[in-house]
Amino acid sequence: MLKEIEEIRLESERAIKELRQHIYGLQSNFFMRWDAKATIKKAEMKIEMIQQLLVKLETLSEQITPVVNDLKSIIGFRMVNSRKNNI
């Protein structure tokens, strides 16, 4: 699960980078297309939304990590005890 969270975070950062490059490309043209401002605004909104969701994901992952570690330790403890009882 933690690997999946890390993959999502990396993919989100990659998407933000691509959106920023797209915005820069649109802004650097001397003759902007008629819809460039709307496209830039949409890209900026996507970046902001992704960043907000990344903050939420980070907060949730900080809450999940101790729970997962506790569950692993309990399950591992039970597995060790059940193996001892079977022997």
Secondary structure, DSSP 8 states (H G I E B T S, - for coil): -HHHHHHHHHHHHHHHHHHHHHHHHHHH-SS--TTHHHHHHHHHHHHHHHHHHHHHHHHHHHHHHHHHHHHHHHHHHHHHHHHHHH-
